[in-house]
Amino acid sequence: MAGSTQPVVVIAGRPNVGKSTLFNRVIRRREAVVDAAPGVTRDRNFARTDWNGVEFTLVDTGGYLPPGDDSELSNAVSEQTLIAAEEADLVLFIIDARTGLSDVDQELARILQRGKAPVIPVCNKIDDTSQVALAWEVNALGLGDPVPTSALTGFQFAEMLDILVEYLDGMKGSVPSRDYEELSIAIIGAPNTGKSSLVNLLSGENRMVVSDIPGTTRDAVDTIIKYHGRAIRLVDTAGLRRKKFGISGIEFYTALRTYRALDRCDVAVLMIDGVLGLTNGDLKLMNEAERRGVGIIIAVNKWDAVEKDPKTADHWLEEWLRRAPRQQWIPIFFISALTGQRAIKIIEQAFEVKDQRDRRIPTALLNEKISVKLIRRPPPAVKGKPVRIKYGSQVRTSPPHFVFFASHAKLISDTYSKFTEGLLRNEFTFRGVPIKITFREKR
């Protein structure tokens, strides 16, 4: 099974009301830049998080200002806020309780009221019970009872999160069942890498279409195809159908759709422009897919348009080895979505990757092949404390997660974890699949 589809919660509001501070406190780490100057947040921050066992994706947005009120940059940031609100399952509308409602707050409230997502008005910068009355003014917006809190001090922050997850709990069951397909593939990548062309090739030219059904992303359509009698869902992240958004909006919208798609798939096919070559953006997408535990296949597209000699592919692979030395377990195909060259191999490989992702290694076999080697080559002692590996077990699949029990487990370095991953891959392959390794204390 693919990862469950996580609801998207968007933080919206005018500049300098504490959106990034709230974002950091919810995700329990400092990721968004916080500064007293308004407008510091320009790029969107996405993070997966949870509260009381309810998981969701949180999106931090820049401050909304009415169009034409400021610079072109501010207008672009405001545009992204509106896109995020349209794509949200739930909006946290942040208001500065100390300064009170502004004209901008009231305009943004009217915009959010016209949207499909429920809105929770959050009155920020309320530090104690004596200031709670400051939130009453927000009732005039007609968005429901305001939630008083302080993202900086944490006052009533848990209560705010309880209300948030109560909304999200009410959304359960809205995600379409995917019991009828054996494999879900997300086609991801930068704009103009040929994602739509690949989907069209697989679903149209091969005449395998069963039906088009609405996806969980608004205005997106997933395609169900059959390959040798096996049902496959193609999750297309390729395009922006709303023409009203500018280029900054397109980039942000594409990112949000990609993150949603990764939550819904077994395998992600990362499309790379073979003419343009490997970019930092490609590596970021690959790392995001790996963090989310989905299978990964790289499709270097437009290979028919690349000027080639007998060693062109070798040179590309050398560049890949140099820039992504830890991800050499990802299969790579040089394809043309235009001509169909090697495109069908993507489907065949995706089934193999899913089988690897769902694979479970028996505990006895794991200890016979891997734990014995770890025992023979333990991690180095730290401050005179010897670290000894005891045994291991696979605790879950999709993606595979292995736990090895050891003395002084907290002292085991990332280097040794990578060494352990190498042993697992050498023995059991797991081609195209991220592996999670945890060391736990066992004396």
Order of alpha helices (4+ residues) and beta strands (2+ residues): beta-alpha-beta-beta-alpha-beta-alpha-beta-beta-alpha-beta-alpha-beta-beta-beta-alpha-beta-alpha-beta-alpha-beta-alpha-alpha-alpha-beta-beta-alpha-beta
